[in-house]
């Protein structure tokens, strides 16, 4: 079993703005209370269309742009996938953590293809959500890290090992 270190809680000066889009009022209230208790500034909306309205307003006022978005996948008017796709079409790399009760493997493939920062299956532990929000990085940073891992040359041979001899012609 791998034990993860506890997440670093932001200081009052480092407060991150989190947009929560969830149509279930009780779950949204729990998520908001959890994030606010851990020093996040939280804006909450009840569906994807309201989330896009907030994001449109934030484009005009960058200090209102969320650092992280937590969104349900299935919501009335516009889904979490719709919010994520609209962000990417607008070339915004805001990390989006998707939450859903559905476990169809196609959900995970779509989430990855759209560049979701994380995916949590309901019911989830609030500690897992908190960790996901604290660890969330913009899509371009995740892509850069993945690219760096893919092109990193192999490490030199450890001392004491002899390289195999290649056949000579």
Secondary structure, 3 states (H helix, E strand, C coil): CCCCCCCCCCCHHHCCEEEEECCCHHHHHHHHHHHHHCCCEEEEECCHHHHHHHHHHHHHCHHHCCCEEEEECCCCCCCHHHHHHHHHHCCCCCEEEEEECCCCHHHHHHHHHHCCCEEEECCCCHHHHHHHHHHCCCHHHHHHHHHHHHHCCCCCCCCCCCCCCCCCC
